[in-house]
Amino acid sequence: MKAEQTKGYLMIFIAGTLWSTIGVFIKILQGLGAESGTIAFLRIATGVIPLGLVLLFMGGTRLFRIDKKGLAVCMAIGFLSQALFNIAYAEAVVHVGMATGAVLLYTSPIFVSIMSVIFFKEKMTLLKVSAIAINIAGCVLTVTGGNFSAVQFSVYGVGMGVLAGFCYSLMTILGTVTSSYNPLTIMFYGFAFGALALSVFSEPWGNLSEAASPALLLAGLLYALIPTIGAYFFYMKGLAHHLETSKVPVVASVETVFAALIGILAFEESMNVVKFIGVVLVVVSIAMRSGLFAAEEKAV
């Protein structure tokens, strides 16, 4: 593996660790009176202003310039990978529960692999298929802890969960397409379009006026800076290092491992044998797709 790619995968890994703090901020914001639609809106909307200030500081109006292709991709990122993803995932949680919704979200590596073959002509290898299967199994076991009694079924809810997984996977594909652009510029316009869509469909204004407080504003700003701007910056920078697209979501799934550890250490969540096995499987799958297994890959 080239040093440039190693650096890129390291950035994806860092993005995953930052994303693992999402649950912490959701719990804090819920405790401050914010509803799920408001939380989704705050995450995206409060990131737009800091990003705009950073762009002005770094390059003035120059960094706000973007061609039609870039703007079109930013619209897709904002409307699909931000707004529709949040709406679909929230609907899935409502209709099939949090455990099932989380499990369905981890279908995203499958979508990334399929689209990587179609759009980027990547080969589907036995090692790749094995790593994806192990990764999904690990994520499912880590999320559920082996307790599948909470897994529910609803055609609409399952459909929304799979749609959320697809929208989540589009971030990798669209991020690869825009790898030649400044990642901060892409993030700014992507967040702006996402915030616009969420302001209409999640209708956060009533809840925001009720829950508004300095503590909510501070928590919302930190939510935007750490697992949103920070995570997406490393993610987009990582994608610019000519990575194998199908490897990216597997490496980023380290988010599941760190989220489980945060839950255990900060919120006294239990760690049973099944959840531990899930964590191990996720780590093994990341090692498989990060070049630590040097076996020759053959197309299937």
N, C-alpha and C positions, 0 to 999 in steps of 0.2 A: 504494500500500500504506500502511495506517495505521501511525503510529509505534508503536502497541501491538503490532501484528503483527511489525513489523521487530525489535522487542526480543525477541519470542517466538522468531523464527527464529534470532536471534543466540544465544539460550540453547540451542536445539537444536544449533547449530553447535559451541558450547562442549562440549556433552555428547558430540558425536561425536569431538572432539579428545581428550577424556578417555578415551573408550572405546578409542581407538587405542593406549593403553598396555597393554591387556590382554595382548597377546603378550609384553611385557617381563616382566610378573609371572608368567605361565605358565612361561616359561623359567627364571626364578629359583626358583620353587617346585618345578619338576621337578628342578632341580639340587640342591635340598635334600631330595629323596627323596619328594615328594608325587606320588601318582598322579592321573589325570584326574578320577575321581569325588571324590577328596579336595579337589582344587583347586576344583571347582565348589561343593562344600559350604562350603569356607572362605570363598569370595567372598561367599556369601549370609549364612552363619551369623555370621561375625565382624562383619558390619555391623549386626546386630540390637542388640547391647549399646550401641555408640556412639550409634545412633539413639535408643534408649530414654533414654539419659542426656541427649541434646540436647532431647528432648521434655520431660523433667522440668525441665530448666534453663529452657527457654523459657516453659513454661506449666503446670508441675505436672501433675496428673492430667487437667486439662482437655483437653490435646491427645491423650490416649489415647482420648477418647470418640469413638465412631463409630456411625452407625446401621446397621441390618441390611443396607440396600442397599450401603453403603460396604464393610461387612465381607465381603459376598458377592463384590463385585468384587475385593477384596484376596485372597480365597481363589483366585479365578480367576487373578489375576496371579501369586500364589505357586506354585500347582500347575501352571499352563499356561505362563506366560511365563518362569518361573524354572526350576522343577524339570523339567517335561516337555521344555522347550526344551533344557536341558543334557543330559538323558538321550538325546533323539533325535539331537542333534548329535554326541554322543560315539559313538552307534551308527553314524551315517552315516560318520564318520571311520574307524571300525574296518572297515566293510564296503566302502566305496568310496574311501577315502583322503582325506587332508586337502584336496587341491586340489578334488576333486569335491564334497566336503562344503561347502566354502566357496562354490563356485559355486552350489550348490543353495540355500544360505542366502540368497543375493541374489534369490530369488524373492519375498521379503517385500514389496517395494513393489507387486507385482502384487496380492497379497492385500489390502494396505491400500487400494489404489485401488478394488478390487471392493467391499470392505466399506464404504468411504466413500460409494459410490453407493447401496448398499442401506440403510445405517443413518443416514447424515447427509445423504442426498439431494444429494450433490455431483454436478456435471456432469462427464462424461467428455469432455474436449476433445482436439483434435489435438495441441496443445502439450503437454498432460499425458501423452498416450500416447507422444509422441516423446521427452520428457524421461525417462520411465521406461525406455524401450527403450535410450536412450543411456547411462543410468545403469547398467543391468544389464550392458550390453556393456563399459562402462568398468571396472566392478568385476571382471568375469570376466577381462579382459585384465590388470588390475593384479595379481590374485591368481595367475594362471597364467603371466604373462609371455609368453604365446603358446605355451607348451609344453603341449600337450594330451595328450602321451604318458602323463602321470600320471593322466589322467582315466579312471576305472574305472566299470563298470556292474554293478549288482546290483539286482534288483527291490526287495528289502528295504532295501538301503542307500539307494537313490534315494528310496524312500518315507519313510525316516527323515529324509533331508535336506530333502525338501519339507515334512514335518511340522515340522521345526525352523524352516524359513522361515515357516510359518504361525503357530507359537507366538510367534516373534519379532515378527511383524506385530501380534499381539494386544496387545502392550504399547502400541502407538500408539493402538489403538481403545479399550482399557480405560482408558488414561491420559486420553484425551479425555473419557470418561464420568465420570471422577472429578475433573475439572478444578476443580470447585467446593469440593473438600475440601483441607485442608492437605496439601501434597505429602509432608511428613515423616511424617505420620500414615499415609498410604497406603503409603509405602515401608516403614515399620516393620512393619505387619501383612503386607504382601506378602512381605517378606523372612522374616518369622517363619513363615508358611505354607510358603514355598519351602524354608526350612532344615529344617522338619519333614519334608516329603516327601523331600528329598534324604538326610536322615539315615536314612531307611528303605530307599530304593531304591538309593542309591549305596554304602551300607555303608562309610563312611569310617573307622570307629573303629579297625579293625586297622591300617591304614596310618598313621593319625594317631599311634597309640601307638608305632609303629616309628620314624617320622620326626620326632617331637616334639623341638623345640629352640627356644631363644630366637630364633634367626635365622628359623625357620619362622613363629613367632608374629608377629614384627615384619613379615615379608613378607606374611603373611596379613592383618594389620591394615591395612597400606598398600594392599593389593589391594582391601580392603573400602572404604577411605576415598576413593581416587582414582577408579578406573574403575567403581566401584559406587555408593557413596553420592553422591559428587560428581557423577558423570555423570547418575544418575537424578534427582537434585535439580534440575539445570538442565533436564533433559528434561521432567520433570513441571511445573516452573514455566513452561517454554516453552509446553507444551500448554494452559496456563490462559489464554493470550493470544489465544484465539479464532482459531486457525490453521486453514488449509485442511488437513485431515487427510492427504490424499494427498501433500501437499508434504513432510511431515515426514520420512519415511524417505529421501527424496532428499537433503535438506539434511544429515541425520545421516550419510549415506554418506561425508561428509568423513573419517570414521573410516578408510576404506580408504586414502585419500591419505596421511594422517599415519602410519598403520601401515606403509605402504610406505617412507616417508621414514625412520622410526625403524629399520626393518630395514636400510636402506642405510647410515645413519650410525652406528648402534650395533652392528649385527651383521655389517656388511660384506657384506650381500646385494647381488646384482647388479642393475643398472638397465639394461635393454635398451630398444630402440626401442619394442617392443610394449607393455611395461609403462609407458613414458612416455606413449604414446598413450592407454592406459587411464586414467592419472591425469588427462590433459587432458580426456577424455570425461566423467569424473566431475565435474570442476570445471565444465565446460560445462553439464551437466545440472543442477547446483546453481544456476548462474546463471539457467538457463531457468525453474526453479521458484521462484526468489527474487524475481522481478519485474524482473530486469535486462533481460529481453526484453519489451518493452511491447506487442507485437502483440496484437490482440484475440483472445480465445480463443473458438472456436466449438465447440459440442457436436458429437460424432460419433455 
